[in-house]
Amino acid sequence: MFLDKEITNYTNYSNYRRYDTNECESSPCLNNRNCTDQINTFNCSCRPRFAGNRCEIDVNECNSNPCLNNGKCTDRTNGFNCSCALGFSGKRCEIGGKQD
């Protein structure tokens, strides 16, 4: 927040107008996300798959190794796909395998 005049009389500063700049004018949100101007700050509404104050982090769901039994993970928008090894199936390759 800024003052449009320098305050020299600290006892009567209520007569000075304060104004807030629009922090969204600089387009701080990445990945085509919406910016909401707030007082002295902004808020980015991130779409699924993105995180961070500016939607700058591309979340890779494969980083948590969700595929079981040597399945291969492919990162997707807001999710992942597992390509299962022979004999396994299911979203996470959790079904199948050798049964005794």
HUHU-V808526 format. One record per backbone hydrogen bond with DSSP energy under -1.0 kcal/mol. NH is the residue of the N-H (numbers start at 1). CO is the residue of the C=O. If there is no record, write none. Layout:
NH,CO  NH,CO
This chain:
2,19  4,17  12,9  16,13  19,2  23,21  25,22  27,24  30,54  36,43  38,41  41,38  43,36  45,34  50,47  51,57  55,52  57,51  59,49  63,60  65,62  68,92  71,68  72,83  74,81  76,79  79,76  81,74  83,72  88,85  89,95  93,90  95,89  97,87
